[in-house]
Structure formats: C-alpha cells, structure tokens
Amino acid sequence: MLLKKIFPEERSDHSDCKGFPSGHSAEAFAAAATLENRYGRKAGLPAFALASLATARVEGRKHHWCDVVAGRRSDRAVASC
C-alpha cells in the first residue's frame, strides 16, 4: 500500500514501521462496500458488520485506532474503482 511508504508509522507492538493505514481494515471495508454497491444493503450490512472486526487489529497491538480508521476511510475510494 502506497500510504504505508508515504506515512511510515511504527506499529503499537514496535515490530516495524508499516502501521498506517491498516491494510486489513482497508481491504475488509472495501470488500463490504463493493458487496453493498453490487448487491445492495442485504449483502452490504452483514459484510460491514464482519469488517468491523478489523478493530481486533488494535486489540492485537498491530495498529493504533487511527490506523484502522484511516483504513476504513480508504474503502470507498478502492470500492469505486
């Protein structure tokens, strides 16, 4: 992900400097947005509920909250391509 190179941020577990934004949350929310765009809310709503599990990346000390939020915000740009 290009943003990880532009904005190197140390992960909360100090393992590397590829924390921002969360690629897992960006991919999960982009998939949910794509499902909603293609099949409507009946498919999108459960997918967004599952994508919200990206917060586990914070609990696992792999990301800060801002990393997950930034990943979430990038979903629409990816899904609209």
MOGI-V336297 format. One record per residue. RES is the residue in one letter. PSI is psi in radians with two decimals (NA if undefined). Layout:
res: {RES/RES}
psi: {PSI/PSI}
This chain:
res: {M/L/L/K/K/I/F/P/E/E/R/S/D/H/S/D/C/K/G/F/P/S/G/H/S/A/E/A/F/A/A/A/A/T/L/E/N/R/Y/G/R/K/A/G/L/P/A/F/A/L/A/S/L/A/T/A/R/V/E/G/R/K/H/H/W/C/D/V/V/A/G/R/R/S/D/R/A/V/A/S/C}
psi: {2.25/-0.66/-0.53/-0.56/-0.62/-0.68/1.29/2.08/2.31/2.38/2.77/-0.31/0.07/0.43/-0.54/-3.04/0.76/0.70/-0.44/2.29/3.04/1.99/-0.63/-0.81/-0.64/-0.78/-0.71/-0.79/-0.54/-0.71/-0.74/-0.73/-0.67/-0.76/-0.72/-0.74/-0.66/-0.74/-0.04/-3.08/-0.48/-0.57/-0.61/-0.72/-0.86/-0.60/-0.69/-0.64/-0.76/-0.66/-0.46/-0.23/-0.11/-0.34/-0.29/-0.39/-0.52/-0.80/-0.58/0.09/0.54/-0.33/2.73/2.85/-0.69/-0.51/-0.75/-0.72/-0.73/-0.68/-0.69/-0.73/-0.41/-0.08/-0.75/-0.63/-0.72/-0.76/-0.44/-0.10/NA}
